[in-house]
Amino acid sequence: MDDAGFNHVRSNACGYSLGAVFAPIWMDYPMFYRDNPVVAVPGMVFFLHMILMDSHRHQAMSLGETVLVTDTVPERLSAAPLELVVK
């Protein structure tokens, strides 16, 4: 997103793990961010997302999907198609 000129509207975190959590938190540790020392290992499940939010224009967009870390390539768990949905 930075290379495309969106660094001023992107979030610094781009995903988080899924697991059993308790209120008031709605996401589990660890979150994805640059230089996070946590290593993703097989069996971990993550929701990977990219959020762009331009508060000055009152515009936002988000895309993401859930993946399972395996011994080889991540397994996509999301059932929704990857095509753009416009409403």
C-alpha positions in Angstrom: 0.0 0.0 0.0 2.9 2.3 0.7 4.3 1.8 -2.8 0.9 2.7 -4.3 0.8 6.0 -2.3 -1.7 4.9 0.5 0.7 5.1 3.5 -1.2 8.1 4.9 -4.5 6.2 5.1 -3.4 2.6 5.9 -3.4 1.0 9.4 -0.2 0.0 11.0 -1.5 -3.5 11.8 -2.7 -5.8 9.1 -4.2 -8.8 10.8 -4.5 -10.8 14.0 -4.8 -14.3 15.3 -8.1 -16.0 16.0 -8.7 -17.9 19.2 -10.6 -18.0 22.5 -10.7 -14.5 24.0 -12.8 -12.8 26.6 -14.5 -9.4 26.7 -13.7 -6.6 26.3 -11.1 -7.7 23.7 -12.4 -8.9 20.3 -9.1 -10.1 18.8 -6.4 -12.4 20.0 -2.6 -11.9 20.3 -0.5 -11.6 18.2 -1.4 -8.8 15.8 0.5 -8.5 12.5 2.7 -5.5 12.3 6.2 -4.7 11.1 9.0 -6.3 13.2 6.7 -8.4 15.3 9.0 -11.1 16.8 6.2 -13.8 16.9 6.7 -16.7 14.5 3.7 -18.1 12.7 3.7 -21.9 13.2 1.4 -24.7 11.7 -2.0 -24.8 13.4 -2.3 -21.0 14.0 -5.2 -19.3 12.4 -5.1 -15.6 11.3 -7.4 -13.1 9.9 -5.3 -11.1 7.4 -6.7 -7.7 6.5 -5.9 -4.4 4.9 -7.8 -1.3 6.0 -7.6 2.1 4.2 -9.4 4.9 6.1 -9.4 8.5 4.8 -11.1 10.4 7.6 -10.9 13.7 5.8 -12.9 12.4 2.9 -15.1 10.1 5.1 -14.1 7.1 3.0 -12.9 3.7 4.1 -12.4 0.2 2.6 -11.3 -3.1 4.0 -10.5 -6.5 2.6 -9.4 -9.7 4.3 -9.6 -13.4 4.7 -9.0 -16.1 7.3 -6.0 -18.5 6.8 -4.6 -21.5 8.6 -0.8 -21.8 8.8 0.3 -25.2 7.6 3.7 -27.0 7.1 3.7 -25.9 3.4 1.4 -23.0 2.1 -1.3 -21.2 4.1 -4.8 -22.8 3.7 -7.5 -20.3 2.8 -10.5 -20.8 5.2 -12.6 -17.9 3.9 -15.6 -19.0 1.9 -16.3 -15.7 0.2 -15.0 -15.2 -3.4 -12.0 -12.9 -3.9 -13.8 -10.8 -6.6 -14.6 -7.2 -5.8 -18.2 -6.6 -4.4 -19.7 -3.2 -5.2 -22.9 -2.1 -3.6 
